[in-house]
């Protein structure tokens, strides 16, 4: 179970959950003790994100809060110091996390994409994409992948086996591209494609 302290953090968790490049994430995973202007402070980053490229610590803030002198100075210090410990430090803006239509699309894919796919069915889907590489979301809705096609397609999108640009609405004309394995995104804070 994940705990969030704001709707912005919940949006971050949803976007991370839908990004196949993200191997793991956790809320408030650690405390950082630091000194700034001779004063000791403790900082609890909101989220630790692990990808194949490395580890990140995220602080979720509104753009206004991120611009305050206190947060800006802490961000500069963390951004400079944490790479030596193997972390990239990011302030992720709440406004970006809640941006539509991306969030709406991600919520739809997460809602539909929880079905397990049996191995035989997975192979059938792969062969279907091999034979019909120009499948669209509309084709899937009309049954091109079978009765559970929407559920399986969304599961494969979450796994990164099917590419779908999650930054735009899911329209019937949207193409689905078979990748066959997990996608490799360099920045999980960016759009999930």
ABEGO torsion letter per residue (X at the ends): XBBBABAAAAAAAAAAAABAABABBBBGABBBBBBBGGBBBBBBBABBBBBAAEBBBBBBBBAAAAABAAAAAAAAAAAAAAAAAGBBBBBBBAAAAABOAAAAAAAAAAAAAABBBBAAAAAAAAAAAAABAABBAAAAAAGAAEAAAAAAAAAAAAAGABBBBAABBBBAABBBBBAGBBBBBABAABBBX
